[in-house]
Each structure stands twice: as structure tokens, then as C-alpha cells.
């Protein structure tokens, strides 16, 4: 049964299994309030550690991470309730209180890093050798000692920690505007359907089969964003400036260097990604030309990029999407699939869009002692089914890590966070292709795979270039206004999509797309989508080819959580992201997929010629 976005938005309450069960985190608001009181009081228990950390290391670390775990759990409960309806002031207030509690925790523990740095690497290693009970904290201790050059004195660390709610404020303001208060337009499509173009509705209807509908959706949606361009620019400027202030305070030359140092990543990863992606733009242009040919157009427009590459309606109920995700995960073994079944049965997901619900999709794995939570805005198409697989890949990563690691090592780095999700998408595509009934169905999934690679690799690398550019502008003292953000975004967009080469026409009015993307507030997050899909593609190829040890290496990466530097963990799994190899492999994969499409096209053309 096809459930349209419009129907889902105004439907009766969904089935219980389609709505996450946050009572597993706290049974009631009263229990949450009690937890807030307890956690706030526990902050005082950390004060005796001040100036004494080196001699009270085990007890102080244990106490600190226990409080941290409770604060994260409190935030999971409040923020996910707030995501259900961003218009609900009570839940938004509780979420803000949990954010403030997190800031208070960071302030209360601000002296930890300076005192660990004062121990020096030798002191840390001596403490670890003398006390095996410190093993759960060994990565934290070693990583902190390594950051001596960028660690401040306790007073300044406390000041930065106290400012953390302000660092997140621009993104929060942008979210309230975009998800709850922006007056999105209502448009009438060619079939007579009237659609209010919220962010969730835009992601569905930008793929409309009718070209005029697609153009209308783009014009209307980005026109609405453009009306508030000044506000979006002000919030993005504030966020980017905050990143630069923090970087300078910690003695970094650039914002990107500071962001990458959080996970001790080699700077060569970012530069290699951008340089190799630009070198491989001919592969993207080949895809865009194939897209134009498949759509039957000679003037490919930016609004044509989300129309299905291969026509044919395929719809999936959420239960069907779950079954497909489960079946496609079979190569990873019984432990993995049984845990996934448990997640589906135990109501880890909130499935359908509702008025005021946060747009997009995410996974929240912060409730260590409970389980991960997944938010979807399920629309019934293949992209929605693929998104379910993607987000549940995240959930499996968090669940496996939490099972295998103590709390202090369970939270994995952002750099590897998107590997499990894009790996799950790769398994789903492989499963669909293997079970396709004919060439037409095979074409559909080949097209979907190509669109996924375009969106998750080339698009995210494009966004990473833009993010680098806006931070560089702020670092030079240039303000980020709506007009100059448009100009910077348009330059990157036109280069990637081949405006000069006549591949795609990019109307300047779509340059405001930067305002649609919340990830620019996350301090250099988007490039890690591109690096992750490059890594996951190589890992998935080995698993699907049944190479000896491939499954164990991959599951070992997931179970490792944050037990070592992410670059080290990934190299141990067989991938070095500081070299061009993974990015070149993505281009080759896209070329192979296009080769298969062209073989099928040639076969169909030959068959049509014989009929004539």
C-alpha cells in the first residue's frame, strides 16, 4: 500500500511499532525531572578532583563518565521528544535545559584535560601501567595528553565550556525557523494535488515525474528560503565565526585544522578528498549526461537532479523496507541480523512525518544503557527505504559498540560515523540488484545506486568545498552575507555540475540552497559523508566478494567504537583515507554502474531494432 507524504502528515496516530518508545529512557517526565536534579547535584561531586586528578585518577574518571552518561541520557529523552514537534515550547524548553546541563558538566570537568596534560605522556603511561582499572579510560588519557599544545589552563577551559550553549545557538535558531516557523508555500501540482512544501515534502516532490512540477517545487521552495536569506546568513555567520574563535583560542591556524584535530586526523584527508574529487569530475559529468539522456532532455536543469534516473513506480511499506534491510544484511551474519530484528521489535524508530516534526532523518545513540533511537520521515518510495537502511546502519554501529565497549570507549568518532550507514545502503543495492526480476527492475536499482553515489559522495564533497570556503572567508575577516554566500555556493555548484561545459544549467536563484543544509553548523561534518562512503564502498566490496576475514574486519571496526584514533581503526580495517585510492575507487564504481546501464540500453535498442 502506498502512503503519500500528505496522507501521512494528517493521518491518525501511527501504529505503536511505528512510534519510538522513549519511556525506555525515562518512564515519565517526572522521572526525567528527578534525573535532572540528580545529575545537577552530581556535578558538585567532581569538585574534590580539582588539583588532585593525578592522585585520584581512577575514582575521578569513573565519577566523571558516570555523570556524562546520565547527562547524555537526559538529553536523548528531551531532544527526541522535542523532535516529534518542534513547535512544542515545553519540550523545546526541556531540551534547552538538558543542553545547559551538558554545558554545566563541561564547565565542571574543564580542569580534567589541563591536569591530564600536566601529567605528560610519560605520567599517563606510568599510571596506566600501575593500575589496570584505568584500562577503560586509556584512549581518553592518551588522546588528551597528545593535545598539550592546544589545551588551555583550567580557567579558560571552563570559560569555553560555559560558552558551548552559545556555540550551538545559531544552529538551533536555524532549525526552529526552518522546521517550525518558516511559512512554506503551498503549490498545486499537475495532477491537481495541493502540497505544502515543508522541508520533508520538498524531498519527496523534488523527484516528481512531471518536469514542470519539479521546476515548480524548486522555484517555490527555494523562493521561500530566499525570503529569509538574511536570517539564514546571520545564523551561519555566527556559527562559522564561533568555530574560528574556538580554533584561534586553541592555537590553531585554521578552523578546519581545529575540527580535524578533535579526532587527530591527518590534514591530508581533507585536501586529498577535494583534489581527487575535482580530478574525477568527468565521472560526475558522464553521469549527468546519462541522466539527461534517460530523462529525454537536452538542457539538464538543476531541478532535474532528483527525478528517478529510471522510470517506474516502486513503493514499499515500512514493514517491507524493514524486511529488505534485514535480508540485505545477511552477509554480515546472525549476530548482526538478530540484533537488527530486536531493534525493529523494540520500537527504536519514529517512522512517519507529522506537522512540526523535525525534517530529515537521524540516529541518536547517546542513551548507552538503553539503545539507539532513529527518526525518519518515511515517504514510501525507494529513497525512504534506503534511508531506513542508512539510519539503521548507524543504529547497529552504536548498538554493537555499546555491547562491546565500556561507556568511555563506546562513542565513536564522527569520521567513521557514516561508514556503517553507507555500508548498509551498499548492501541494500546489491540485494535489490541480485533479486531484480528483469532488466527494467535492474535499471531502476542501478539508477538508484548512481543517484546515491552522486548525492553521498560528489554532492558532499561539493558541500565540503563550500564549507571550507566560508570558514576561510571568516578567517580573513569577511562577513557572510546572503549575497556573498550565494556567490560562493554558486561557483562551487556550477563547477561540479559542469555549467561551463554545457552539462547542467544552474540557475543562480538556486544558489540559496546553502540555507537548506543544517550540516554547515556541525563544524566540518559533511566531508565525512564523502570519506565514509568511499571507505564503506571498499569494505562492502570485500564483504560481498566473500574475501577471507572481510566480515570480521568490518564488524571489528563497528565493535571498536572509540577505543582508538579513528584513522588508526580504519587503517586496521584496510582503508587509508589520506590516499587517493578510496576516492578513485568511488569513481570506478560509478563508471562500472554506468557501463551496466549502457549495456542494458544497447540490448534494448538492439531488440527494438529487430522488432522494426
NUDO-561230 format. One record per residue (C-alpha): residue in three letters; chain; z, y, x. Coordinates in steps of 0.001 Angstrom, whole numbers. Last residue first. Example, Ala and Ser with C-alpha at 12.3 -4.5 7.8 and 13.67 -1.06 7.14 Angstrom:
<rs>
 koldren zamar       w       v       u
     Ser     A    7140   -1060   13670
     Ala     A    7800   -4500   12300
</rs>
This chain:
<rs>
 koldren zamar       w       v       u
     Unk     A  -36547   -2949   11049
     Unk     A  -33929   -5686   11089
     Unk     A  -34625   -6257   14789
     Unk     A  -33933   -2609   15565
     Unk     A  -30593   -2716   13721
     Unk     A  -29526   -5718   15798
     Unk     A  -30462   -3898   19020
     Unk     A  -28559    -786   17933
     Unk     A  -25513   -2910   17085
     Unk     A  -25601   -4608   20472
     Unk     A  -26024   -1247   22221
     Unk     A  -23053     174   20328
     Unk     A  -20961   -2884   21204
     Unk     A  -21830   -2469   24898
     Unk     A  -21152    1276   24640
     Unk     A  -17701     642   23237
     Unk     A  -16908   -1839   25993
     Unk     A  -18044     607   28698
     Unk     A  -15891    3293   27081
     Unk     A  -12832    1048   27408
     Unk     A  -13703     331   31050
     Unk     A  -14123    4056   31759
     Unk     A  -10731    4772   30215
     Unk     A   -9124    2099   32381
     Unk     A  -10837    3492   35485
     Unk     A   -9463    6957   34725
     Unk     A   -5968    5512   34254
     Unk     A   -6278    3611   37550
     Unk     A   -7148    6842   39364
     Unk     A   -3843    8230   38125
     Unk     A   -1887    5179   39325
     Unk     A   -3596    5200   42768
     Unk     A   -3392    8928   43560
     Unk     A     -99    8484   45471
     Unk     A    3314   10036   44763
     Unk     A    3706    7800   41681
     Unk     A    4246    4628   43714
     Unk     A    4257    1574   41393
     Unk     A    5459   -1990   42127
     Unk     A    8707   -2430   40183
     Unk     A   10619   -1595   43383
     Unk     A    8573    1604   43564
     Unk     A    9740    2409   40039
     Unk     A   13392    1932   40915
     Unk     A   13073    4059   44053
     Unk     A   11373    6908   42180
     Unk     A   14052    6656   39502
     Unk     A   16906    7005   42029
     Unk     A   19347    4165   41450
     Unk     A   21513    2615   38707
     Unk     A   20079    4870   36003
     Unk     A   18860    2133   33677
     Unk     A   18298    -993   35774
     Unk     A   17722   -3015   32607
     Unk     A   14405   -1295   31970
     Unk     A   13167   -1762   35558
     Unk     A   14307   -5385   35566
     Unk     A   12373   -5902   32347
     Unk     A    9242   -4786   34189
     Unk     A    9880   -6766   37364
     Unk     A   10825   -9867   35363
     Unk     A    7684   -9623   33247
     Unk     A    5451   -9235   36318
     Unk     A    7067  -12047   38337
     Unk     A    3894  -14099   38605
     Unk     A     904  -12254   37118
     Unk     A     464  -13068   33457
     Unk     A   -2617  -10801   33157
     Unk     A    -864   -9134   30223
     Unk     A    2212   -8495   32374
     Unk     A     191   -7193   35331
     Unk     A   -1928   -4904   33162
     Unk     A    1226   -3667   31430
     Unk     A    2778   -2563   34744
     Unk     A    -367    -689   35781
     Unk     A    -664    1030   32413
     Unk     A    3065    1762   32382
     Unk     A    2822    3720   35630
     Unk     A    -102    5884   34495
     Unk     A    1546    6289   31107
     Unk     A    4735    7428   32827
     Unk     A    3082    9931   35164
     Unk     A    1298   11579   32242
     Unk     A    4347   11646   29970
     Unk     A    6360   12857   32966
     Unk     A    4223   15966   33240
     Unk     A    5599   16991   29832
     Unk     A    9259   17293   30807
     Unk     A    9314   20283   33118
     Unk     A   12299   22216   31754
     Unk     A   12630   20993   28146
     Unk     A   11567   24255   26509
     Unk     A    7883   23523   27121
     Unk     A    8417   20323   25122
     Unk     A    8514   22196   21809
     Unk     A    4696   22438   21546
     Unk     A    3322   24449   18600
     Unk     A    3618   27831   20346
     Unk     A    1313   26610   23152
     Unk     A   -1335   26078   20444
     Unk     A   -1811   29863   20390
     Unk     A   -5041   29332   22367
     Unk     A   -6591   28093   19112
     Unk     A   -7905   31575   18287
     Unk     A   -9880   31476   21559
     Unk     A  -12335   28968   20022
     Unk     A  -12754   26040   22394
     Unk     A  -16269   24607   22309
     Unk     A  -16449   21181   23899
     Unk     A  -18869   19648   26432
     Unk     A  -21005   22729   27178
     Unk     A  -20203   22578   30897
     Unk     A  -18424   25915   30721
     Unk     A  -16232   24722   27820
     Unk     A  -15480   21428   29553
     Unk     A  -12351   20232   27784
     Unk     A  -10068   20483   30802
     Unk     A  -11390   23845   31944
     Unk     A  -11341   25354   28460
     Unk     A   -7737   24298   27854
     Unk     A   -6491   25528   31235
     Unk     A   -8019   28971   30758
     Unk     A   -6977   29128   27086
     Unk     A   -3324   28440   27901
     Unk     A   -3139   31239   30453
     Unk     A   -4853   33740   28146
     Unk     A   -2765   32789   25104
     Unk     A     429   33112   27138
     Unk     A    -833   36531   28262
     Unk     A   -1319   37614   24668
     Unk     A    1938   36261   23269
     Unk     A    3938   37901   26010
     Unk     A    5468   36079   28965
     Unk     A    6710   38782   31306
     Unk     A    5565   38796   34953
     Unk     A    8300   38922   37598
     Unk     A    6553   36651   40092
     Unk     A    8888   33759   39216
     Unk     A    8082   34393   35561
     Unk     A    4378   33919   36261
     Unk     A    5008   30768   38317
     Unk     A    7008   29351   35410
     Unk     A    4143   30070   33041
     Unk     A    1612   28449   35394
     Unk     A    3617   25250   35980
     Unk     A    3958   24817   32225
     Unk     A     217   25318   31848
     Unk     A    -529   22674   34470
     Unk     A    1897   20286   32777
     Unk     A     185   20917   29435
     Unk     A   -3131   19811   30950
     Unk     A   -1436   16765   32482
     Unk     A     -49   16017   29008
     Unk     A   -3508   16306   27465
     Unk     A   -5116   14070   30101
     Unk     A   -2492   11332   29952
     Unk     A    -864   10993   26556
     Unk     A   -3551   12513   24371
     Unk     A   -6658   11286   26181
     Unk     A   -5063    7913   26789
     Unk     A   -4105    7593   23143
     Unk     A   -7547    8665   21986
     Unk     A   -9090    6009   24211
     Unk     A   -6804    3343   22810
     Unk     A   -7599    4451   19255
     Unk     A  -11316    4209   19972
     Unk     A  -10933     714   21383
     Unk     A   -8863    -106   18310
     Unk     A  -11558    1065   15909
     Unk     A  -14368    -484   17929
     Unk     A  -12658   -3870   17745
     Unk     A  -12471   -3512   13973
     Unk     A  -16197   -2862   13835
     Unk     A  -16896   -5596   16371
     Unk     A  -15249   -8255   14223
     Unk     A  -11951   -9828   13193
     Unk     A   -9720   -7984   15673
     Unk     A   -6827  -10172   16842
     Unk     A   -7269   -9703   20576
     Unk     A   -7995   -5998   20102
     Unk     A   -4901   -5465   17954
     Unk     A   -2652   -7269   20433
     Unk     A   -4002   -5294   23391
     Unk     A   -3504   -2033   21504
     Unk     A      97   -2985   20660
     Unk     A     868   -3985   24241
     Unk     A    -451    -631   25513
     Unk     A    1661    1230   22937
     Unk     A    4770    -654   24068
     Unk     A    4026     308   27685
     Unk     A    3733    3929   26520
     Unk     A    7288    3768   25170
     Unk     A    8762    1806   28074
     Unk     A    7291    4194   30641
     Unk     A    8260    7422   28870
     Unk     A   11842    7546   30169
     Unk     A   10947    6823   33799
     Unk     A   10959   10429   34994
     Unk     A   13506   11400   32344
     Unk     A   16116    9481   34301
     Unk     A   18023    6539   32867
     Unk     A   21429    6797   31199
     Unk     A   23107    3413   31683
     Unk     A   24657    3943   35118
     Unk     A   27954    5679   34222
     Unk     A   28148    3676   30994
     Unk     A   28190     335   32752
     Unk     A   24795   -1319   32948
     Unk     A   23116   -4408   31498
     Unk     A   23661   -4009   27753
     Unk     A   23264    -239   27829
     Unk     A   20051    -574   29840
     Unk     A   18630   -3114   27424
     Unk     A   19458    -922   24415
     Unk     A   18115    2249   26036
     Unk     A   14834     625   27075
     Unk     A   14519   -1110   23706
     Unk     A   14952    2221   21936
     Unk     A   12273    3880   24059
     Unk     A    9854    1067   23215
     Unk     A   10954    1570   19619
     Unk     A    9661    5111   19870
     Unk     A    6239    4007   21071
     Unk     A    5892    1078   18659
     Unk     A    6729    3377   15737
     Unk     A    4293    5941   17124
     Unk     A    1564    3269   17197
     Unk     A    2186    2500   13531
     Unk     A    2021    6217   12740
     Unk     A   -1218    6560   14708
     Unk     A   -2571    3567   12800
     Unk     A   -2065    5333    9489
     Unk     A     871    5091    7055
     Unk     A    2396    8553    7504
     Unk     A    5760    7834    9114
     Unk     A    7746   10895   10118
     Unk     A    9932    9014   12580
     Unk     A   13462    9364   13968
     Unk     A   14840    6526   16089
     Unk     A   18501    5812   16863
     Unk     A   19805    3829   19831
     Unk     A   22823    1522   19556
     Unk     A   26610    1755   19153
     Unk     A   28730    1820   22327
     Unk     A   26249    4000   24242
     Unk     A   25599    6556   21474
     Unk     A   23214    8644   23616
     Unk     A   20052    6655   22943
     Unk     A   18298    9149   20695
     Unk     A   14637    8303   20124
     Unk     A   12140   10876   18893
     Unk     A    9412   11595   16378
     Unk     A    7562   14628   15097
     Unk     A    8996   17173   12677
     Unk     A   12671   17673   11888
     Unk     A   13282   17118    8199
     Unk     A   13188   20231    6026
     Unk     A   11325   18539    3175
     Unk     A   11161   14816    3839
     Unk     A    9107   12698    6202
     Unk     A    9722    8927    6252
     Unk     A   11287    6484    8698
     Unk     A   14876    7044    9775
     Unk     A   15349    4145   12171
     Unk     A   18170    2072   13725
     Unk     A   18843     337   10439
     Unk     A   20435   -2928   11640
     Unk     A   17527   -5190   10698
     Unk     A   14841   -3401   12709
     Unk     A   17123   -3099   15731
     Unk     A   18139   -6746   15498
     Unk     A   14495   -7776   15413
     Unk     A   13932   -5729   18587
     Unk     A   16809   -7520   20313
     Unk     A   15268  -10846   19376
     Unk     A   11890   -9690   20731
     Unk     A   13261   -8714   24147
     Unk     A   15387  -11806   24698
     Unk     A   12522  -13998   23449
     Unk     A    9893  -12962   25965
     Unk     A    7989   -9908   27148
     Unk     A    4591  -11367   26181
     Unk     A    5799  -11410   22525
     Unk     A    5919   -7607   22267
     Unk     A    2639   -7427   20321
     Unk     A    4129   -9586   17590
     Unk     A    7181   -7321   17188
     Unk     A    5144   -4143   17091
     Unk     A    2750   -5708   14586
     Unk     A    5616   -6866   12374
     Unk     A    7251   -3424   12481
     Unk     A    3963   -1757   11571
     Unk     A    3544   -4148    8661
     Unk     A    7027   -3286    7413
     Unk     A    6210     424    7773
     Unk     A    3214     -72    5534
     Unk     A     -60     -12    7400
     Unk     A   -3354    1666    6634
     Unk     A   -6758    1203    8170
     Unk     A   -9612    3374    6981
     Unk     A  -12932    3083    8754
     Unk     A  -14653    5491   11066
     Unk     A  -14469    5118   14845
     Unk     A  -13408    8040   17010
     Unk     A  -10898    8942   14334
     Unk     A  -10769   12706   13873
     Unk     A   -8213   14165   16257
     Unk     A  -10496   16030   18677
     Unk     A  -12835   17549   16103
     Unk     A  -10785   20754   15662
     Unk     A  -11528   21619   19295
     Unk     A  -15211   21683   18380
     Unk     A  -17998   19334   19507
     Unk     A  -21365   21004   19005
     Unk     A  -23965   18226   18788
     Unk     A  -22166   16261   16093
     Unk     A  -22583   12674   14942
     Unk     A  -18887   11821   15142
     Unk     A  -19604    8905   17497
     Unk     A  -21901   11068   19618
     Unk     A  -19359   13878   19841
     Unk     A  -16643   11378   20779
     Unk     A  -18861    9820   23461
     Unk     A  -19403   13302   24874
     Unk     A  -15636   13860   24825
     Unk     A  -15026   10550   26596
     Unk     A  -17524   11393   29327
     Unk     A  -15795   14770   29680
     Unk     A  -12455   13026   30171
     Unk     A  -13995   10811   32857
     Unk     A  -15591   13879   34492
     Unk     A  -12060   15382   34564
     Unk     A  -11058   12846   37238
     Unk     A  -10764   15321   40113
     Unk     A   -8682   17575   37863
     Unk     A   -6380   14637   37127
     Unk     A   -6072   13832   40822
     Unk     A   -5055   17387   41710
     Unk     A   -2561   17779   38868
     Unk     A    -891   14380   39338
     Unk     A    -856   14686   43137
     Unk     A     809   18090   42918
     Unk     A    3501   16819   40560
     Unk     A    4242   13602   42471
     Unk     A    4026   15314   45870
     Unk     A    7217   17202   45016
     Unk     A    9104   13949   45787
     Unk     A   11612   13200   43026
     Unk     A   15356   13537   43583
     Unk     A   16059   13101   39837
     Unk     A   17505   16585   39284
     Unk     A   15422   17598   42305
     Unk     A   12343   17613   40094
     Unk     A   13729   20438   37962
     Unk     A   14794   22530   40945
     Unk     A   11431   22132   42659
     Unk     A    9679   23011   39402
     Unk     A   11681   26219   39068
     Unk     A   10655   27380   42514
     Unk     A   12235   28289   45856
     Unk     A   15510   26523   45114
     Unk     A   18849   27991   46181
     Unk     A   20976   26792   43243
     Unk     A   21204   30273   41754
     Unk     A   17466   30620   42201
     Unk     A   16786   27469   40178
     Unk     A   19260   28464   37452
     Unk     A   17676   31907   37093
     Unk     A   14216   30330   37043
     Unk     A   15072   27879   34243
     Unk     A   16640   30696   32232
     Unk     A   13482   32773   32646
     Unk     A   11489   29879   31197
     Unk     A   13761   29659   28157
     Unk     A   13810   33418   27540
     Unk     A   10027   33668   27910
     Unk     A    9579   30731   25530
     Unk     A   11831   32381   22935
     Unk     A   10053   35724   23241
     Unk     A    6619   34117   23088
     Unk     A    7496   32228   19898
     Unk     A    8708   35478   18324
     Unk     A    5568   37363   19362
     Unk     A    3302   34592   18135
     Unk     A    4799   34649   14649
     Unk     A    1533   35391   12833
     Unk     A    -225   33211   15409
     Unk     A    1669   30159   14202
     Unk     A     359   30670   10673
     Unk     A   -3196   31105   11971
     Unk     A   -2711   27958   14000
     Unk     A   -2080   26000   10802
     Unk     A   -4744   27694    8700
     Unk     A   -7595   27595   11202
     Unk     A   -6786   24056   12322
     Unk     A   -6467   22692    8778
     Unk     A   -9623   24496    7626
     Unk     A  -11610   23175   10604
     Unk     A  -10418   19651    9860
     Unk     A  -11296   20025    6193
     Unk     A  -14791   21227    7118
     Unk     A  -15245   18150    9278
     Unk     A  -14311   15723    6490
     Unk     A  -12664   12603    7919
     Unk     A   -9275   14355    8150
     Unk     A   -7583   13845   11539
     Unk     A   -5978   17312   11520
     Unk     A   -4548   16163    8192
     Unk     A   -1827   13877    9574
     Unk     A    -506   15954   12488
     Unk     A    -732   19081   10327
     Unk     A    1427   17491    7630
     Unk     A    4270   16959   10130
     Unk     A    4011   20537   11416
     Unk     A    4047   21841    7860
     Unk     A     647   22452    6312
     Unk     A    1407   22437    2603
     Unk     A   -1367   20291    1180
     Unk     A   -3384   20651   -2013
     Unk     A   -5696   17711   -2675
     Unk     A   -9015   18631   -4294
     Unk     A  -11036   16107   -2281
     Unk     A  -12426   18920    -122
     Unk     A   -8961   20028     889
     Unk     A   -6953   22831    -693
     Unk     A   -4614   24576    1712
     Unk     A    -936   25533    1526
     Unk     A     276   27808    4293
     Unk     A    3359   27362    6470
     Unk     A    6103   29898    5894
     Unk     A    8162   29314    9074
     Unk     A   11787   28661    8090
     Unk     A   12679   25022    8668
     Unk     A   10730   23196   11349
     Unk     A    9055   26009   13288
     Unk     A   11698   28721   12924
     Unk     A   14706   26438   13334
     Unk     A   12999   24704   16248
     Unk     A   12142   27957   18061
     Unk     A   15741   29095   17709
     Unk     A   16952   25780   19150
     Unk     A   14505   26041   22052
     Unk     A   15679   29562   22851
     Unk     A   19369   28528   22540
     Unk     A   19325   25662   25032
     Unk     A   20060   27810   28062
     Unk     A   22582   29785   26007
     Unk     A   24508   26606   25283
     Unk     A   24491   25878   29054
     Unk     A   26179   29168   30027
     Unk     A   29650   27636   30377
     Unk     A   28214   25065   32791
     Unk     A   26686   27799   34933
     Unk     A   30044   29599   35075
     Unk     A   31912   26410   35927
     Unk     A   29520   25702   38800
     Unk     A   30073   29292   39953
     Unk     A   33842   28805   40028
     Unk     A   33662   25342   41598
     Unk     A   31512   26452   44561
     Unk     A   27822   25764   44229
     Unk     A   25781   22617   44855
     Unk     A   22189   23043   46017
     Unk     A   22511   22278   49740
     Unk     A   25067   19519   49084
     Unk     A   22756   17603   46754
     Unk     A   22915   14268   48632
     Unk     A   26641   14041   47930
     Unk     A   25865   14102   44216
     Unk     A   23338   11270   44465
     Unk     A   25751    9143   46457
     Unk     A   28614    9660   44022
     Unk     A   26510    9159   40885
     Unk     A   24904    6047   42334
     Unk     A   28268    4570   43317
     Unk     A   30015    5261   39995
     Unk     A   30056    1744   38546
     Unk     A   31013     475   42048
     Unk     A   34197    2582   42248
     Unk     A   36368    -446   41383
     Unk     A   35201   -1958   44702
     Unk     A   37555     463   46547
     Unk     A   37517     767   50344
     Unk     A   33762     513   50829
     Unk     A   33105    3049   48093
     Unk     A   35623    5497   49538
     Unk     A   34114    5188   53019
     Unk     A   30620    5714   51639
     Unk     A   31753    8871   49858
     Unk     A   33511   10192   52951
     Unk     A   30433    9569   55112
     Unk     A   28164   11291   52611
     Unk     A   30417   14349   52570
     Unk     A   33796   14612   50870
     Unk     A   33097   18313   50256
     Unk     A   30071   17305   48195
     Unk     A   32395   15251   45992
     Unk     A   34627   18298   45590
     Unk     A   31651   20521   44730
     Unk     A   30364   17956   42200
     Unk     A   33672   17456   40407
     Unk     A   34631   21141   40101
     Unk     A   32374   21671   37084
     Unk     A   34244   18997   35126
     Unk     A   35920   21358   32641
     Unk     A   32786   23503   32423
     Unk     A   30583   20512   31656
     Unk     A   33080   19363   29036
     Unk     A   33140   22833   27485
     Unk     A   29338   22854   27394
     Unk     A   29375   19464   25654
     Unk     A   31897   20825   23184
     Unk     A   29573   23758   22542
     Unk     A   26737   21366   21777
     Unk     A   29025   19459   19418
     Unk     A   29900   22714   17659
     Unk     A   26193   23531   17376
     Unk     A   25528   20157   15756
     Unk     A   28375   20779   13328
     Unk     A   26885   24163   12430
     Unk     A   23436   22681   11914
     Unk     A   25080   20081    9699
     Unk     A   26700   22733    7541
     Unk     A   23638   25009    7532
     Unk     A   21306   22385    6088
     Unk     A   17795   23776    6607
     Unk     A   17087   21399    9494
     Unk     A   17325   18503    7054
     Unk     A   17496   14974    8463
     Unk     A   17542   16492   11952
     Unk     A   21011   17935   11243
     Unk     A   22336   14433   10565
     Unk     A   20820   13401   13871
     Unk     A   22468   16324   15637
     Unk     A   25922   15662   14219
     Unk     A   26184   11921   14873
     Unk     A   24471   11984   18261
     Unk     A   26586   14962   19360
     Unk     A   29838   13134   18681
     Unk     A   28590   10082   20569
     Unk     A   27613   12235   23533
     Unk     A   31072   13833   23557
     Unk     A   32719   10394   23427
     Unk     A   30725    9119   26400
     Unk     A   31471   12261   28401
     Unk     A   35198   11837   27734
     Unk     A   35051    8264   29028
     Unk     A   32967    9429   31982
     Unk     A   35584   11961   33024
     Unk     A   38565    9617   32681
     Unk     A   36923    6891   34760
     Unk     A   35860    9433   37370
     Unk     A   39373   10854   37592
     Unk     A   41051    7469   37843
     Unk     A   38735    6190   40551
     Unk     A   38699    9369   42642
     Unk     A   42370   10305   42724
     Unk     A   42557   11092   46468
     Unk     A   39130   12734   46749
     Unk     A   39489   14393   43349
     Unk     A   42738   16219   44089
     Unk     A   41636   19866   44039
     Unk     A   41119   19657   40284
     Unk     A   41968   16147   39094
     Unk     A   45027   17391   37225
     Unk     A   42612   19371   34966
     Unk     A   40824   16314   33567
     Unk     A   43466   15559   30936
     Unk     A   42859   19029   29472
     Unk     A   39386   17923   28412
     Unk     A   40985   15151   26375
     Unk     A   42142   17671   23774
     Unk     A   38544   18608   22953
     Unk     A   37588   14935   22734
     Unk     A   40435   14144   20365
     Unk     A   39718   17094   18065
     Unk     A   36006   16282   17952
     Unk     A   36787   12642   17265
     Unk     A   39020   13635   14347
     Unk     A   36205   15785   12998
     Unk     A   33848   12795   13302
     Unk     A   36307   10601   11401
     Unk     A   36486   13258    8677
     Unk     A   32699   13467    8548
     Unk     A   32714    9772    7783
     Unk     A   32211    6284    9210
     Unk     A   31363    7596   12688
     Unk     A   28582    6090   14846
     Unk     A   27882    3119   12532
     Unk     A   28039    5618    9665
     Unk     A   24783    6964   11069
     Unk     A   22833    4262    9240
     Unk     A   19160    5099    9581
     Unk     A   17010    5309    6468
     Unk     A   14106    2908    5932
     Unk     A   16396    -116    5501
     Unk     A   18210    1724    2683
     Unk     A   14913    2043     780
     Unk     A   13737    5642     554
     Unk     A   15245    8176   -1842
     Unk     A   12706    9277   -4424
     Unk     A    9384   10595   -3199
     Unk     A    8606   14261   -2509
     Unk     A    7681   14105    1147
     Unk     A    6468   10514     897
     Unk     A    3817   11365   -1682
     Unk     A    2503   14283     368
     Unk     A    2440   12173    3515
     Unk     A     414    9500    1778
     Unk     A    1755    6029    1130
     Unk     A    -953    3414    1372
     Unk     A       0       0       0
</rs>
